[in-house]
């Protein structure tokens, strides 16, 4: 069995506002949301200005009568004062007992005394003094308020209400009424207001001479020329250049009207559907206008809503900022950690250098200990000569006629022998002194010659000849003389020990100094021993590796470290005819780089 569908409810909406403000559409949405049954909604636009020209209201009523003669209505909704005036004036002939809802109308405009049992209301109430109080709150220096209204009957009604409401404030603020001006005169007045002025827009109907028929265009023109901020209580104007204030919100008006309409469509008696008026809501302000007129948030009433606020950099890029901050924190942590590790490494390097210096010092002391006999011999020779010369001088002095020339020669010999002994002691003392690295420009030939001179007695004891071959004397490098001499001494003494089984007449250590093509100085120390076994060549400079019985295996390791600290290199190789050669390569000093081989004298000497 088929189910009969309920007949649609037919609703007529008469509104007094321009269609571009979207009032009917918003009401329709609210009404359909609150009344789930099928609705058939019709609407008629009634502009307030033509109503003042005579019989326009009658013509509009005749149009509605013809339109709905065969289609009875279930509800008539009149939005705004002009629509309410027409609906009430022609209600009996037009609508009869059909429920009539008067909404979006100021409570003072509702003729409660003449309402019938078929009339319902959902009005609003404007606290006019609160509008001026809002201006004085956000702009306390205001001295002039220009009030904008039109010339329609509704505008005149509001103008009368405003003059009465603002009368108590007239001793504090000057009110300038612009309702008597044409639109162009109103624009001129808005552009030439005195300092500390504000503009209060109550209602602006499109009946003023020269005014555009579009309210938004009117507001745009007014906003463009005004030299003072604009205020209103109609939230529909928000975003059109209005600063703001306490508002009658369209949403609350539509919701209130939809509640009343739904109750009427559900059969409730109209006389019982007279809702409390919608009042000014929480103040709303346009953030862009606040910035334009230098109004601070702290000047706004508590709880105000600020619309159209541009998001701050934090709000717009929050996650990017957080990610960047985390990245910066991570980088900072890494940098701090790297600095900490660098500090630890630097301290470790300093400690390593200190320990290496101590180890090198111990190595030099051990080497000097091995040379003690040679050193004693080297010192005893000049001391013995000094003693002999002193005894001879005593004998000459005891003679009746001392030979002064001979005494003079003896004293010269004593001085030379003393200097010789002093040089030996000085060289040994330098080897034994624990000092920090002292980088100086040194002559390699002199450095090698001093070592070979000190080792000469030791070489004589081992039957070994130490010589510095002719090459490039005067070749200079930058380094620590004591440490480089320690390296040469280690290599020379190792060579002497390696030639223990070499026939005495063939034992020789030869030092050569040359300049390489890559602008380095090279020192080679060659011996005539059996050479270095191939299986030991790669481990020769490793710590604690030795080929000698009872050796510590630190001499060559220390030597390599010293040379590397001088930015040089050291290596060993076997000679084809027998024996081994240790080569040291060091960067030339600046003075040596400026000199050419042709300008360096060539000389050689055996120690």
HELIX and SHEET records of a PDB file:
HELIX    1   1 UNK A   19  UNK A   21  5                                   3    
HELIX    2   2 UNK A   23  UNK A   34  1                                  12    
HELIX    3   3 UNK A   49  UNK A   53  5                                   5    
HELIX    4   4 UNK A   56  UNK A   67  1                                  12    
HELIX    5   5 UNK A   81  UNK A   89  1                                   9    
HELIX    6   6 UNK A   91  UNK A   94  1                                   4    
HELIX    7   7 UNK A  107  UNK A  109  5                                   3    
HELIX    8   8 UNK A  112  UNK A  114  5                                   3    
HELIX    9   9 UNK A  128  UNK A  138  1                                  11    
HELIX   10  10 UNK A  153  UNK A  166  1                                  14    
HELIX   11  11 UNK A  167  UNK A  169  5                                   3    
HELIX   12  12 UNK A  183  UNK A  191  1                                   9    
HELIX   13  13 UNK A  215  UNK A  225  1                                  11    
HELIX   14  14 UNK A  235  UNK A  237  5                                   3    
HELIX   15  15 UNK A  250  UNK A  265  1                                  16    
HELIX   16  16 UNK A  270  UNK A  272  5                                   3    
HELIX   17  17 UNK A  287  UNK A  292  1                                   6    
HELIX   18  18 UNK A  297  UNK A  299  5                                   3    
HELIX   19  19 UNK A  313  UNK A  316  1                                   4    
HELIX   20  20 UNK A  318  UNK A  370  1                                  53    
HELIX   21  21 UNK A  372  UNK A  398  1                                  27    
HELIX   22  22 UNK A  404  UNK A  432  1                                  29    
HELIX   23  23 UNK A  444  UNK A  461  1                                  18    
HELIX   24  24 UNK A  481  UNK A  498  1                                  18    
HELIX   25  25 UNK A  504  UNK A  506  5                                   3    
HELIX   26  26 UNK A  534  UNK A  537  1                                   4    
HELIX   27  27 UNK A  555  UNK A  565  1                                  11    
HELIX   28  28 UNK A  590  UNK A  594  1                                   5    
HELIX   29  29 UNK A  597  UNK A  599  5                                   3    
SHEET    1   A 6 UNK A  39  UNK A  45  0                                        
SHEET    2   A 6 UNK A   9  UNK A  15  1                                        
SHEET    3   A 6 UNK A  75  UNK A  79  1                                        
SHEET    4   A 6 UNK A 100  UNK A 106  1                                        
SHEET    5   A 6 UNK A 119  UNK A 124  1                                        
SHEET    6   A 6 UNK A 274  UNK A 278  1                                        
SHEET    1   B 4 UNK A 174  UNK A 177  0                                        
SHEET    2   B 4 UNK A 144  UNK A 148  1                                        
SHEET    3   B 4 UNK A 197  UNK A 201  1                                        
SHEET    4   B 4 UNK A 229  UNK A 231  1                                        
SHEET    1   C 3 UNK A 244  UNK A 245  0                                        
SHEET    2   C 3 UNK A 284  UNK A 286 -1                                        
SHEET    3   C 3 UNK A 305  UNK A 307  1                                        
SHEET    1   D 2 UNK A 440  UNK A 443  0                                        
SHEET    2   D 2 UNK A 476  UNK A 479 -1                                        
SHEET    1   E 6 UNK A 569  UNK A 574  0                                        
SHEET    2   E 6 UNK A 580  UNK A 587 -1                                        
SHEET    3   E 6 UNK A 520  UNK A 526 -1                                        
SHEET    4   E 6 UNK A 508  UNK A 515 -1                                        
SHEET    5   E 6 UNK A 465  UNK A 468  1                                        
SHEET    6   E 6 UNK A 605  UNK A 606 -1                                        
END                                                                             
